[in-house]
Amino acid sequence: MAFSQPSFWSLSVEAWISLQKAPKSLIWFSYAFLFHLHPFLPPFSNQG
């Protein structure tokens, strides 16, 4: 595999630390991320 596990784990640890430091910022970022991906997601609300 060309995937580097140590850097993946270090990124996960950094993400966890930033979550502990600024949870409100991370929540805002997660909402922004979801809204950014919204056009690419299937329209669940239009299923009915």
N, C-alpha and C positions, 0 to 999 in steps of 0.2 A: 504493500500500500504506500501511496505517496502522501498519506495523511500523517501529520506529525502530532502524536498524542500529547507530548509534554507541552507544546504551545497551546493546544486545545485546553488542557487542564489549567494552564496559567491564565488563559483568557476567562475560563469559568470562575477561577478564584478571584480575578480582578472584578468580574461582573458581580460576584457575591459581595465583595468588599464594598463596591460602590452602592450596592443595594442596601447594605447596612448603614452606610454613611448618609445617603440621600434617597430614601425610599420614595418620597414624593416625586423626585426627578425621574426615577426609574419608572414609576407608574405612568407619568406623563409621557415618557419616551415609548412605553409599551402601547399606550393609546395612539400616539402619533404613528408608530410602526404599523398597527392594525389598520388605521385609516389610510396609510400609504399603500398597503397591500389590498385594500378593499376592492379596487377595480379588477384585480386579478383573481379574486375569490368568486366562486359560484354564487349566484343570487339566491341565498337561502330564503329570504323574505318573499320571493316571488314564486316559491314552489307551489302555493295554493292558488 
